[in-house]
């Protein structure tokens, strides 16, 4: 009986200590996660991600980012006409929302970077890092098109790219199905 009581006390003690250690580890993890998300927010801000991935709206002082659609990409409700004819001297145009771009590469649309199923929810940290390092959508498929400055972002450390991804996972999701990239139309000869 005494042995059973000692064994029970030992088991309870181990469980309590394990719980305390687990809580401390979770708090450390939470602090590390908060620091990583904070670093990601800083990098998203200084890398000007919002300039193209947050649609513009007309405000009192002219075009301004629509923060209700923060980092949600080209609005699926905005259907654009074909871009004007471009020349060698003027070879690219931007939509008024600053989320769609046409040039010799075709028509590209700023992606939805929010953690919504229409955005990056299916992406993993590894896919995101590979995409930014390789300039390939999903890290393996078609090229990421202009004006996305992925060659500059490819110079970031993996830790910085992971911080950006952690921050993107922390922002409010916005449902917005961005149109697919449109390759250039072949000219008739």
N, C-alpha and C positions, 0 to 999 in steps of 0.2 A: 504494500500500500504506500509506504513511504517512498519507495523507488518510483512508483507510478506518479506520485505527486511531484517529485523532483523532475521527472521526465516531462510532465505537463508544464511545469514552470519554465523549463529550458526551452520547450517548443514555443511557448507564448513569448518568451524573451527574444528568441531568434526572430519570430514574426514581427514583434514590435520594432526591434532594431532594423530589420529589413525594410519595414514600412518607412521608418525615419530616414534611412539611407536613400530609399527610393524617392521620397519627397524631396530631399536635398538635391538628388540628381535631377529630378524634374524641374526644380527651381533653377538650377544651373542651366539646364537645357532651355528653359523659358527665357532666362536672361541672355543666353547666347543667341537664341532665335530672335529676340527683340533687337539685339545689337545688329544681327545680320539683316533684318528687315529695315532697320534704320539706315544702315549703310546702303541698302538697295534703293531706298527712297531718295537718298542723296544722289546716287549715281543716275537714277532715272531723271532726276531734276537737272543735273548739270549736263547730261548727255542729250537733253532737249527731246526726249522721247514723246512728250506731250505735244510738241509742235506739229507733228504729223499724225499721231495716233489718237488725239483728242479732236473731234470735229469742231470747227469754228462756227460761231453764230454771230449775227450782227448785234452789237451792243451799243450803248450810248456813245461810245468813242470809236466806233468802227468794229472790225472783226475781233472777236475774243474767243478763247476756248470755252466750249460748253461743258462745264465741270460736272453736269449731271450725266455726261457721257464720257467721263474721264477714261482715256486709253482704250476706248471701245472701237476704234478704227472707223473706216468709212461707213456712214450710216446706210443700212440696207433699205431705208425708205427713200434715199436720194438716188433717183435714176438719172444718169447723165446722158446727154446727147453725144454723138460722136465728137471727138476733139476737132478743133479747126485744123486746116491744112498747115503743116509745119514746113519750115525751110531749113536750109543749112545754118543760117544765121540765128533763127529762132526755132530750136528743135525740141522744146519741151513746154508743156503747160501744166498748171496745177488747177484743180477744181476750187471753187470758192470755199468749200469746207476744209481745204488744205489736207484732204485725206485721199485724193485720187490724182494720179499723175500720168501724163501721156508723153511719149517721146519715141525715138527710134526703137526702143525696147518693147513697145506695145503700151498697154494700159495697166498700171499697177495700183493697188489699193492698200492703204494702211490697214494692217491686221488688227483684230480685236485681241488685246493683250490682257483682258480681264479673265478671272477664273470662272467663266461661264462655259457651259458646253459648246456655245458658239464661238468661244475664244480659246484660251490655253488650257482648259481643264484637263484635256487628254494628254497634254505634254508632260514629260518628266523633266527633271532638272538636267539629266544627261542629254536629252533631245534638245533642250534649249541651248545648252552650252555648245553642243555640236553645230547647231544652226548658226549661232553667232560666230563661231570659229571658222566654219566652212563656207558660209554664204549660201547654204542649201536649205530650202524649206524643209522642216522636220529633220534637218541634219543630214538628209540623204537624197532628197528628191530635186525638184526644179530649182534653178538659181533664185536667190532673193534679188528682186529687181530694184532699180533706182526708184526713188532717191535714197533708199535705205542705206546708210553709211556703214554697212557691216564690216568693210575692211578696217575701219577705225575701231569699231567695237571688238573686232577679233584680236586686237592688241591688249584688251583687258585681261586681267588674270582670271583663272577659273573661279577663284574665290569671289571676285567682283561680279562675275556673271551669275554665280550661284546666289549672291546677295540680291541682284536684280530680280532673279526668278522668285526668290523668297518674298520680296516686296510685291511683285505682281500677283502672287498667290494670296496676299493679304488684303488687296483692295476689293471694294464691292464689285460683284459680278454685274455685267451689263449684257443682256441678251441682244445680240446684233450679229447677224450672218453677213459677213463681208463678201462682196462678189469675188469670184475667182479672177486671177490674173488673166489678161487677154493678150496673147502674143500679137506682134505686128501683122497687119494684113499684107499679104504678098501682093506686090504691084504687078499688073499685067504688062507684058513686054510687047 
